Amino acid sequence: MEKMLRVSGGERRPNRFRRIALASVAAVAVAATAFVNLGNAEDAANIETAIYRITPEQYQNIITDVFGNTVKSGGRFEPGARIEGLIAAGASVVSVSGSGLQGADATARDVAAQVVSPQRRELLFPCAPANTKAPDDACSNQFFATVGKLLIRRPLAAEELKAYVDMANKSATSSKDFYAGIATGLASMLISPEFLFWREIAIPTKTGYQFDAYSKAAKLSFFLWNSGPDEQLLLAAKKGELNTPKGLQKQVDRLLSSPRLEAGVRAFFEDYLHYDGFQTLSKDAMIYPNFTSNAAEDAKEQTLRTVVDHLLVRNGDYRDLFTTRHTFLTPTLGTVYGVPVLHQGPNGAPEEWVPFEFAPNDAHAGILTQASFLSLNSHPGRSSPTIRGKAVREVFLCQKVPDPPGNVEFTIVQDTSNPTYRTARARLSAHATEPMCSGCHKITDPIGLALENFDTDSSFRETEKGAPLDTKGTIDGIAFSDAPSLGKALHDHPALAKCFATRVYQYGLGRQVPRSESEWIATLTADFAKNGYRMRDLLRTISISDKFYEVRVPGQKASLEKGE
């Protein structure tokens, strides 16, 4: 039962999902265990090229889109697999264990109960039953057809719709409660593989294969909105408009101009910046009392607000994220940064975010000097130039840094009380004399040492143990003297834009980028530069490109660039 439901791309599958074997999993609804998800009545020649598990954020976004923001999805999903820097790239190779399926069932039941609650029925139901104590085929049919299309991301087949209606009617008969019956059917839909996973279905053409329109709609909406397709996108898919350049461009432009784009951009950056690390982030409270759990949450939100404001509101150059002094702060973050931020709300009210501009001579410039990056890439009780430098290489330049050998001795680096080696630079210099360590430290430490003016909690300092800090260094031949000049060096680094374009494209694909697409990546990067490194333009270029919808036929193997 540990891997009851395992999915991966590149495999020819039956046209219909098999029954999920849930009988031995405690607390799973009888209706759900008996339910067979029939799927589309696809032609036998169709191919399922990949299947992706939706994320917790996508789950909640879909629920909000369909039922409103008062319906909440609790519980926790099992962690995803990070591949080549992105969790999104591992969404097609995940599994659901027995305990994970139990959690999904509990969440589905809870959501369904909220939807049918007395205070929401009038708002969320498209009809009213003739008798609330008995089944009503017409109303059940209307409800499941309406919400099913949005939850399953395509119109339900007649046999699917009948299965949900029959299930609801059976439950309503036994409970003498129409709405309890609806809740049973809805919970079953929310635990079905057709909801928890989205599929890419390829249909045969005269020259090969292409994705069907509903696969395109899902691919596009999850990429740009981090949610399922809305009514307009599904209608465009039904009419075949997504299979024409004009129709596709119209929908892409609509999605890009929507306020919901912010959710998509936030989701990408949370993945790109490894913000799943905040779930386990901790700092020594005795040493860093200002860095509370609230400060950690605010640190993450600060960077996301900076990104959204710069890339979407201002339509700015992506590279300027590494040099900008404009950001947003709360009083809690003001305490961490050592700057005054007034709380303007009444006593007891939540802290307010306020725009803030660091002074031209301040050491804070760019997202590398924000608390999210600094704290996430440090130890609980001390900073780490090596971890920070490694993060810059791998996250922003797509350069893989080898893991240290298993028998490395870290005593010198960890001994912050050593009177001979008072600074991290001194300790690392002594440590790097070991031949097995010097190679990697040469490419990481100079970068991280430029950020040594910031402790693990991101508070500013000029000395360590009374010794002055030396923050000078080089990155791939580009010299810098401190954190702001490191940001400028990264801004001008030739690998920065290519890495970002690659990661955004990879995020949308949900897989690694094969070496065969290196020419396309070069074209995409050149177009990104030509458009002033604007993210909205990059998203549009990817979303309307043939490459984004190119079908990889199961069985074909593409060589992957090592370290891409």
C-alpha positions as CSV (number, residue, x, y, z in Angstrom):
1,M,0.0,0.0,0.0
2,E,3.0,2.3,0.3
3,K,2.8,3.2,-3.4
4,M,-0.8,2.5,-4.4
5,L,-1.0,5.2,-6.9
6,R,2.2,5.9,-8.7
7,V,2.4,8.0,-11.8
8,S,5.1,8.9,-14.2
9,G,5.2,10.3,-17.7
10,G,6.3,8.4,-20.8
11,E,4.1,5.4,-20.4
12,R,1.2,4.2,-22.5
13,R,-1.8,3.7,-20.3
14,P,-5.4,2.4,-20.6
15,N,-8.0,4.9,-21.6
16,R,-9.6,4.7,-18.2
17,F,-8.3,4.8,-14.7
18,R,-8.6,1.6,-12.8
19,R,-10.4,1.5,-9.5
20,I,-8.2,2.8,-6.7
21,A,-7.6,0.0,-4.2
22,L,-8.5,1.8,-1.0
23,A,-10.3,-1.0,0.8
24,S,-7.4,-1.6,3.4
25,V,-7.0,2.1,4.1
26,A,-8.9,3.1,7.3
27,A,-11.2,6.1,7.3
28,V,-11.7,6.2,3.5
29,A,-15.4,6.5,2.5
30,V,-17.2,3.4,1.3
31,A,-18.5,5.3,-1.7
32,A,-15.0,6.4,-2.6
33,T,-13.6,2.8,-2.4
34,A,-16.3,1.6,-4.7
35,F,-16.1,4.4,-7.2
36,V,-14.6,3.7,-10.6
37,N,-13.4,6.8,-12.4
38,L,-14.4,6.2,-15.9
39,G,-12.6,9.1,-17.6
40,N,-13.2,10.3,-21.1
41,A,-14.3,7.8,-23.7
42,E,-11.1,8.4,-25.6
43,D,-10.1,6.7,-28.8
44,A,-7.8,3.7,-28.3
45,A,-5.1,5.5,-30.3
46,N,-4.9,8.4,-27.8
47,I,-1.8,8.4,-25.6
48,E,-1.4,9.7,-22.0
49,T,2.1,11.2,-22.1
50,A,2.3,12.5,-18.5
51,I,0.2,12.9,-15.4
52,Y,0.9,15.4,-12.7
53,R,-0.2,15.6,-9.0
54,I,-1.6,18.9,-8.1
55,T,0.1,20.8,-5.3
56,P,-1.6,21.9,-2.0
57,E,-1.7,25.5,-3.3
58,Q,-3.3,24.4,-6.6
59,Y,-5.8,22.3,-4.6
60,Q,-6.9,25.4,-2.6
61,N,-6.9,27.6,-5.6
62,I,-9.2,25.3,-7.4
63,I,-11.5,25.1,-4.4
64,T,-11.5,28.9,-4.1
65,D,-12.2,29.3,-7.8
66,V,-15.2,26.9,-7.8
67,F,-16.7,27.5,-4.3
68,G,-15.3,30.8,-3.1
69,N,-12.7,31.9,-0.6
70,T,-14.7,30.9,2.5
71,V,-14.3,27.2,1.7
72,K,-10.9,26.1,3.0
73,S,-8.9,22.9,2.4
74,G,-7.0,21.8,5.4
75,G,-4.6,18.9,5.9
76,R,-1.1,18.4,4.4
77,F,0.0,16.9,1.2
78,E,3.0,14.6,0.9
79,P,6.1,16.4,-0.2
80,G,7.0,16.6,-3.8
81,A,10.3,15.6,-5.5
82,R,12.7,18.4,-6.4
83,I,14.3,17.7,-9.8
84,E,16.9,20.0,-11.4
85,G,16.0,22.8,-8.9
86,L,12.2,22.7,-9.1
87,I,9.5,20.7,-7.4
88,A,7.3,21.4,-10.4
89,A,9.7,19.3,-12.5
90,G,9.1,16.3,-10.3
91,A,5.3,16.5,-10.3
92,S,5.1,13.7,-12.9
93,V,7.1,11.2,-10.8
94,V,5.4,11.4,-7.5
95,S,3.5,8.7,-5.6
96,V,0.6,8.7,-3.1
97,S,1.0,6.4,-0.1
98,G,-1.8,4.9,2.1
99,S,-1.4,7.6,4.7
100,G,-1.4,10.3,2.0
101,L,-4.6,9.0,0.6
102,Q,-6.2,9.0,4.0
103,G,-5.2,12.6,4.4
104,A,-6.7,13.4,0.9
105,D,-9.9,11.7,1.9
106,A,-10.2,13.6,5.2
107,T,-9.6,16.9,3.3
108,A,-12.2,15.9,0.6
109,R,-14.8,15.1,3.3
110,D,-14.2,18.4,5.1
111,V,-14.4,20.5,1.9
112,A,-17.6,18.7,0.8
113,A,-19.2,19.4,4.3
114,Q,-18.4,23.1,4.0
115,V,-19.9,23.3,0.5
116,V,-23.2,21.7,1.6
117,S,-23.4,23.6,4.9
118,P,-26.7,25.5,5.4
119,Q,-25.0,28.9,5.2
120,R,-23.5,28.2,1.8
121,R,-26.2,26.2,0.0
122,E,-28.1,29.1,-1.4
123,L,-24.9,30.7,-2.8
124,L,-23.1,27.6,-4.1
125,F,-25.9,25.4,-5.5
126,P,-27.4,26.1,-9.0
127,C,-30.7,24.5,-7.9
128,A,-32.8,23.5,-4.9
129,P,-34.1,20.0,-4.4
130,A,-37.8,19.3,-4.5
131,N,-37.5,17.6,-1.1
132,T,-34.4,18.1,1.1
133,K,-35.0,14.7,2.7
134,A,-34.9,12.7,-0.5
135,P,-32.8,12.3,-3.7
136,D,-33.4,14.6,-6.6
137,D,-31.9,13.4,-9.9
138,A,-32.4,16.7,-11.7
139,C,-30.7,18.9,-9.1
140,S,-27.9,16.4,-8.5
141,N,-27.2,16.1,-12.2
142,Q,-27.1,19.9,-12.5
143,F,-24.7,20.3,-9.5
144,F,-22.2,17.6,-10.5
145,A,-22.2,18.7,-14.2
146,T,-21.5,22.3,-13.1
147,V,-18.8,21.8,-10.5
148,G,-17.5,18.6,-12.1
149,K,-16.4,20.4,-15.3
150,L,-14.3,22.8,-13.2
151,L,-12.9,20.3,-10.8
152,I,-12.0,17.6,-13.4
153,R,-11.0,20.3,-15.9
154,R,-13.2,19.0,-18.7
155,P,-16.9,18.2,-19.2
156,L,-17.9,14.9,-17.5
157,A,-18.8,12.0,-19.7
158,A,-22.4,10.9,-19.4
159,E,-21.4,7.7,-17.6
160,E,-19.2,9.6,-15.1
161,L,-22.0,12.0,-14.4
162,K,-24.5,9.2,-13.9
163,A,-22.0,7.5,-11.4
164,Y,-21.8,10.6,-9.3
165,V,-25.6,11.2,-9.3
166,D,-26.2,7.5,-8.4
167,M,-23.8,7.7,-5.6
168,A,-25.4,10.9,-4.2
169,N,-28.9,9.4,-4.5
170,K,-27.9,6.2,-2.7
171,S,-26.4,8.2,0.1
172,A,-29.4,10.6,0.3
173,T,-31.8,7.7,0.5
174,S,-30.0,6.0,3.4
175,S,-29.4,9.3,5.3
176,K,-32.7,10.9,4.3
177,D,-30.7,14.0,3.5
178,F,-30.3,15.3,-0.1
179,Y,-27.3,17.5,0.9
180,A,-25.5,14.6,2.7
181,G,-25.9,12.7,-0.5
182,I,-24.3,15.5,-2.5
183,A,-21.5,15.7,0.0
184,T,-20.7,12.0,-0.5
185,G,-20.6,12.4,-4.3
186,L,-18.5,15.6,-4.0
187,A,-16.0,14.0,-1.6
188,S,-15.6,11.1,-4.0
189,M,-14.9,13.5,-6.8
190,L,-12.3,15.3,-4.7
191,I,-10.4,12.1,-4.0
192,S,-10.6,10.8,-7.6
193,P,-7.4,10.6,-9.6
194,E,-9.0,12.8,-12.2
195,F,-9.1,15.6,-9.7
196,L,-5.9,15.0,-7.7
197,F,-3.9,14.6,-10.9
198,W,-4.1,16.3,-14.3
199,R,-3.2,14.4,-17.4
200,E,-1.7,15.3,-20.8
201,I,-3.5,13.4,-23.4
202,A,-2.1,13.3,-27.0
203,I,-4.4,12.6,-29.9
204,P,-3.2,11.3,-33.3
205,T,-2.9,13.7,-36.3
206,K,-1.9,13.2,-39.9
207,T,1.7,14.0,-39.0
208,G,2.0,12.7,-35.5
209,Y,0.4,13.7,-32.2
210,Q,-0.8,16.9,-30.5
211,F,-2.3,17.5,-27.1
212,D,-6.0,17.6,-26.9
213,A,-7.6,20.9,-26.2
214,Y,-8.4,20.2,-22.5
215,S,-4.8,19.2,-21.9
216,K,-3.7,22.4,-23.4
217,A,-6.1,24.4,-21.2
218,A,-4.9,22.7,-18.0
219,K,-1.2,23.1,-19.0
220,L,-1.8,26.8,-19.6
221,S,-3.8,27.6,-16.5
222,F,-1.6,25.7,-14.1
223,F,1.4,27.5,-15.6
224,L,0.1,31.0,-15.5
225,W,-2.5,30.9,-12.7
226,N,-1.4,27.9,-10.6
227,S,-5.0,26.7,-10.8
228,G,-7.4,24.8,-13.1
229,P,-9.0,26.3,-16.2
230,D,-11.9,28.7,-15.8
231,E,-15.2,28.6,-17.8
232,Q,-13.8,30.8,-20.6
233,L,-10.7,28.7,-21.1
234,L,-12.7,25.4,-21.1
235,L,-15.2,26.9,-23.6
236,A,-12.3,27.9,-25.8
237,A,-11.0,24.3,-25.6
238,K,-14.4,22.9,-26.4
239,K,-14.7,25.2,-29.5
240,G,-11.2,24.1,-30.7
241,E,-9.9,27.7,-30.4
242,L,-6.8,26.6,-28.5
243,N,-5.7,24.6,-31.5
244,T,-5.4,27.8,-33.6
245,P,-2.6,30.4,-33.1
246,K,-5.1,33.2,-33.0
247,G,-7.4,31.5,-30.4
248,L,-4.4,30.5,-28.3
249,Q,-2.9,34.0,-28.3
250,K,-6.3,35.4,-27.3
251,Q,-6.5,33.2,-24.2
252,V,-2.8,33.6,-23.3
253,D,-3.2,37.4,-23.4
254,R,-6.4,37.1,-21.3
255,L,-4.7,35.0,-18.6
256,L,-1.7,37.3,-18.6
257,S,-3.8,40.4,-18.0
258,S,-5.8,38.9,-15.2
259,P,-5.0,39.7,-11.5
260,R,-4.8,35.9,-11.0
261,L,-1.4,36.0,-12.8
262,E,0.0,37.1,-9.4
263,A,-0.8,33.7,-7.9
264,G,1.0,31.9,-10.8
265,V,4.1,34.1,-10.4
266,R,4.2,33.7,-6.7
267,A,3.9,29.9,-7.0
268,F,6.9,29.9,-9.5
269,F,9.1,31.9,-7.2
270,E,8.2,29.9,-4.1
271,D,9.4,26.9,-6.0
272,Y,12.4,28.6,-7.7
273,L,13.6,30.1,-4.4
274,H,13.2,26.8,-2.5
275,Y,10.7,28.2,0.0
276,D,9.6,24.8,1.0
277,G,12.7,25.1,3.3
278,F,10.7,27.5,5.5
279,Q,8.7,24.6,6.8
280,T,11.7,23.4,8.7
281,L,13.6,26.6,9.2
282,S,14.8,27.4,12.7
283,K,17.2,29.8,14.4
284,D,18.8,29.7,17.8
285,A,16.3,31.9,19.8
286,M,19.0,32.5,22.5
287,I,21.3,34.1,19.9
288,Y,18.7,35.6,17.6
289,P,15.6,36.6,19.6
290,N,14.2,38.9,16.9
291,F,14.0,36.1,14.3
292,T,10.6,34.7,15.4
293,S,8.3,32.4,13.4
294,N,6.4,35.6,12.4
295,A,9.6,37.2,11.2
296,A,10.3,34.1,9.1
297,E,6.9,34.3,7.5
298,D,7.3,38.0,6.9
299,A,10.7,37.4,5.3
300,K,9.2,35.1,2.8
301,E,6.3,37.4,2.0
302,Q,8.7,40.4,1.7
303,T,10.6,38.8,-1.2
304,L,7.4,37.7,-2.9
305,R,5.9,41.2,-2.6
306,T,9.1,42.7,-4.0
307,V,9.0,40.3,-6.9
308,V,5.3,40.9,-7.7
309,D,5.7,44.7,-7.5
310,H,8.8,44.8,-9.6
311,L,7.9,42.2,-12.3
312,L,4.2,42.6,-12.6
313,V,3.2,46.0,-11.2
314,R,6.2,47.9,-12.6
315,N,6.9,45.5,-15.4
316,G,10.5,45.8,-14.5
317,D,13.7,44.1,-15.7
318,Y,14.2,40.7,-13.9
319,R,17.9,41.4,-13.4
320,D,17.1,44.5,-11.3
321,L,15.8,42.2,-8.5
322,F,19.4,41.8,-7.6
323,T,20.1,45.5,-7.2
324,T,16.8,47.1,-6.2
325,R,16.5,48.9,-2.9
326,H,12.8,49.2,-3.1
327,T,10.8,46.6,-1.0
328,F,8.1,46.3,1.6
329,L,8.5,45.9,5.4
330,T,6.4,45.2,8.5
331,P,7.4,46.4,12.0
332,T,8.6,42.9,12.8
333,L,11.0,43.0,9.8
334,G,12.0,46.5,10.8
335,T,13.3,45.0,14.0
336,V,15.2,42.4,12.2
337,Y,16.8,44.9,9.7
338,G,17.3,47.5,12.4
339,V,15.2,50.2,10.7
340,P,12.1,52.0,12.0
341,V,8.8,50.8,10.6
342,L,5.7,52.4,12.2
343,H,2.6,50.2,12.8
344,Q,-0.2,52.4,11.5
345,G,-3.1,50.2,12.4
346,P,-5.1,50.2,15.7
347,N,-3.9,48.2,18.7
348,G,-4.4,44.5,18.2
349,A,-4.7,44.9,14.4
350,P,-2.5,42.9,12.1
351,E,0.8,44.5,11.1
352,E,0.6,46.4,7.9
353,W,3.0,46.2,5.0
354,V,4.5,49.5,4.0
355,P,6.7,50.4,1.0
356,F,10.3,51.0,2.0
357,E,13.4,52.2,0.2
358,F,16.9,51.5,1.7
359,A,19.3,54.4,1.5
360,P,21.8,54.5,-1.4
361,N,24.7,53.8,0.9
362,D,22.9,51.0,2.8
363,A,24.2,47.4,2.5
364,H,20.7,46.2,1.6
365,A,20.3,46.0,-2.2
366,G,18.6,43.2,-4.0
367,I,16.9,40.0,-2.9
368,L,20.2,38.4,-1.9
369,T,20.3,40.8,1.0
370,Q,16.7,40.1,2.1
371,A,16.0,38.0,5.2
372,S,14.4,35.2,3.2
373,F,17.6,34.3,1.2
374,L,20.0,35.0,4.1
375,S,18.2,33.0,6.7
376,L,17.2,30.2,4.5
377,N,20.8,29.6,3.4
378,S,22.4,29.7,6.8
379,H,22.8,27.5,9.9
380,P,20.6,27.9,13.0
381,G,23.4,29.5,15.0
382,R,25.7,31.0,12.4
383,S,25.9,32.2,8.8
384,S,27.3,30.1,6.0
385,P,29.2,31.6,3.1
386,T,29.4,28.2,1.5
387,I,25.7,27.5,1.6
388,R,24.9,31.0,0.4
389,G,27.4,30.8,-2.4
390,K,26.1,27.4,-3.4
391,A,22.6,28.7,-3.5
392,V,23.6,31.6,-5.8
393,R,25.4,29.2,-8.2
394,E,22.6,26.6,-8.3
395,V,19.4,28.7,-8.0
396,F,20.3,31.8,-10.0
397,L,23.0,30.6,-12.4
398,C,21.9,26.9,-12.9
399,Q,25.4,25.7,-12.1
400,K,25.6,22.5,-10.1
401,V,27.9,22.5,-7.1
402,P,29.1,19.0,-6.1
403,D,28.2,17.7,-2.6
404,P,31.1,17.5,-0.2
405,P,32.8,14.1,0.3
406,G,31.4,12.0,3.1
407,N,34.7,12.0,5.1
408,V,35.3,15.8,5.2
409,E,36.2,17.2,8.6
410,F,34.3,20.4,9.4
411,T,35.7,21.1,12.9
412,I,37.6,24.3,11.9
413,V,34.6,25.8,10.1
414,Q,32.2,25.0,12.9
415,D,34.4,26.3,15.8
416,T,33.3,29.9,15.9
417,S,35.1,30.4,19.3
418,N,38.5,29.7,17.8
419,P,40.7,32.7,18.7
420,T,43.0,32.1,15.7
421,Y,40.2,32.0,13.1
422,R,37.7,34.6,14.3
423,T,35.9,35.2,11.0
424,A,34.2,32.8,8.6
425,R,36.7,33.8,5.9
426,A,39.6,32.8,8.1
427,R,38.0,29.5,9.1
428,L,37.1,28.6,5.5
429,S,40.6,29.5,4.3
430,A,42.1,27.1,6.8
431,H,39.5,24.4,5.9
432,A,40.0,24.8,2.2
433,T,43.7,23.8,2.4
434,E,42.4,20.2,2.3
435,P,42.8,19.1,-1.3
436,M,39.4,17.4,-1.4
437,C,37.7,20.7,-0.3
438,S,39.5,23.4,-2.2
439,G,37.8,23.0,-5.6
440,C,34.2,23.5,-4.5
441,H,35.0,26.2,-2.0
442,K,36.7,28.3,-4.7
443,I,33.4,28.6,-6.6
444,T,31.1,29.1,-3.6
445,D,32.9,30.9,-0.8
446,P,33.9,34.2,-2.5
447,I,30.2,34.7,-3.3
448,G,28.9,33.9,0.2
449,L,31.7,35.9,1.9
450,A,30.3,39.1,0.2
451,L,27.2,38.5,2.3
452,E,29.0,38.1,5.6
453,N,27.9,41.6,6.7
454,F,24.5,39.8,7.4
455,D,24.3,37.2,10.2
456,T,22.1,34.1,9.9
457,D,19.1,36.1,11.0
458,S,20.0,38.8,8.4
459,S,20.9,41.4,11.0
460,F,23.7,43.7,9.9
461,R,27.2,43.5,11.3
462,E,30.6,45.0,10.4
463,T,32.7,42.6,12.5
464,E,32.7,39.0,13.7
465,K,34.2,38.3,17.1
466,G,35.7,41.8,17.0
467,A,37.6,41.1,13.7
468,P,36.6,43.3,10.7
469,L,34.9,41.5,7.8
470,D,36.5,41.3,4.4
471,T,33.7,41.0,1.8
472,K,35.7,41.4,-1.5
473,G,35.8,38.7,-4.1
474,T,35.1,37.7,-7.7
475,I,32.4,35.6,-9.4
476,D,33.5,34.1,-12.7
477,G,36.0,37.0,-13.3
478,I,33.7,39.8,-12.2
479,A,35.0,41.6,-9.1
480,F,32.9,42.9,-6.3
481,S,33.6,44.5,-2.9
482,D,30.4,44.0,-0.9
483,A,26.8,42.7,-1.1
484,P,25.5,45.6,-3.4
485,S,28.4,45.1,-5.8
486,L,27.8,41.3,-5.8
487,G,24.2,42.0,-6.8
488,K,25.4,44.2,-9.6
489,A,27.9,41.5,-10.7
490,L,25.1,38.9,-10.7
491,H,22.8,41.4,-12.6
492,D,25.4,41.5,-15.4
493,H,26.3,37.8,-15.3
494,P,25.7,36.2,-18.7
495,A,24.3,33.0,-17.2
496,L,21.6,34.8,-15.1
497,A,19.0,35.4,-17.8
498,K,19.5,32.0,-19.4
499,C,19.1,30.2,-16.1
500,F,15.9,32.1,-15.3
501,A,14.4,31.5,-18.8
502,T,15.2,27.9,-18.5
503,R,13.7,27.5,-15.1
504,V,10.5,29.3,-16.1
505,Y,10.2,27.0,-19.1
506,Q,11.0,23.9,-17.1
507,Y,8.4,24.9,-14.5
508,G,5.7,25.2,-17.1
509,L,6.7,21.8,-18.7
510,G,6.8,20.0,-15.4
511,R,9.9,18.1,-16.4
512,Q,13.6,18.5,-17.2
513,V,14.7,20.2,-20.4
514,P,16.4,17.8,-22.8
515,R,19.6,18.7,-24.5
516,S,17.8,18.5,-27.8
517,E,16.0,21.8,-26.8
518,S,19.3,23.8,-26.2
519,E,18.7,25.8,-29.4
520,W,15.2,26.7,-28.3
521,I,16.5,27.8,-24.9
522,A,19.0,30.0,-26.7
523,T,16.2,31.5,-28.8
524,L,14.0,31.9,-25.7
525,T,16.9,33.7,-23.8
526,A,17.6,36.0,-26.7
527,D,13.9,36.9,-26.9
528,F,13.8,37.5,-23.2
529,A,16.7,39.9,-23.6
530,K,15.2,41.6,-26.6
531,N,12.0,42.3,-24.6
532,G,14.0,44.0,-21.7
533,Y,14.0,40.9,-19.5
534,R,10.3,41.3,-18.7
535,M,8.7,38.3,-17.1
536,R,5.3,38.8,-18.6
537,D,6.8,38.8,-22.0
538,L,8.8,35.6,-21.2
539,L,5.6,33.9,-20.0
540,R,3.8,34.9,-23.2
541,T,6.6,33.7,-25.4
542,I,6.6,30.3,-23.7
543,S,2.8,30.0,-23.6
544,I,2.2,30.6,-27.3
545,S,5.3,28.6,-28.5
546,D,4.9,25.3,-30.3
547,K,7.7,23.9,-28.1
548,F,5.5,24.3,-25.0
549,Y,2.9,22.0,-26.5
550,E,5.2,19.6,-28.2
551,V,4.3,16.0,-27.6
552,R,6.9,13.6,-26.4
553,V,5.7,10.2,-27.5
554,P,6.0,7.6,-24.8
555,G,9.1,5.4,-25.4
556,Q,11.2,8.2,-26.9
557,K,14.2,8.9,-24.8
558,A,15.8,12.4,-24.8
559,S,19.3,12.9,-23.5
560,L,19.5,15.4,-20.7
561,E,22.3,17.9,-20.2
562,K,24.3,17.1,-17.1
563,G,23.7,19.7,-14.6
564,E,20.9,21.5,-16.5
